[in-house]
Amino acid sequence: MKLKTGMSSWIFIGVLALIAGVWTWQQVANRPPAVKAVYYEQAKALPDFVLNRDSGAFTPADLQGKWSVVFIGYTFCPDICPTTLADLNRIYPKLKANPAGDEVQVVFISVDPNRDIPKNLAEYSHYFNPEFIGVTAAHEVLFPLTRAMGMVYSIVEEGTEGSYLVDHSASIALLNPQGQLQAMFRPEFEPGSVPAVDMAQLVKDFHTIVSN
């Protein structure tokens, strides 16, 4: 009788240890990755959209099954856009060589649809990298989409008609393979310099997020 009681106690202790181990594993598995980027544990869904590109429509279906690095701007941009696209081209091979082997695409969204027609937008994007995707749409599509990705833009009416600037976010959004906003890479601001995302940190954070 004493033997059975002793065995029961050990079984009870073993069950408690198993439960504690499972709970600890769940806490570790659900822990958000340690990154400097703004990471959303609960990825944010985007509104439905149809964007235009040279080869046809770009829809949420084009976001499925791959990580999307998204940046907004316009082809007449004098500084932030060409700098950021050149930087993304430089790190693009490192993004594609992620630990999980997941597909990656870079999407440049023009928020200046009046001047950036799909053909010219494609030429501009391909100048930096032939795999980069350039898309745009009417403002009624762009406003809710960019807002959902934590980005903003506004037209600055300056100079003669057809000659104006567009203020826009310099952040870079990361969409997961389900087409949801997973993280935001914020730019660094230094006096006298163009706001820019730290690309080395972006690569490091990206690999951490994908591995997670």
Summary of the structure (lengths in Angstrom):
residues: 212
radius of gyration: 22.9
end to end distance: 49.9
largest distance: 97.8
contacts: 604
relative contact order: 0.20
helix: 39%
strand: 24%
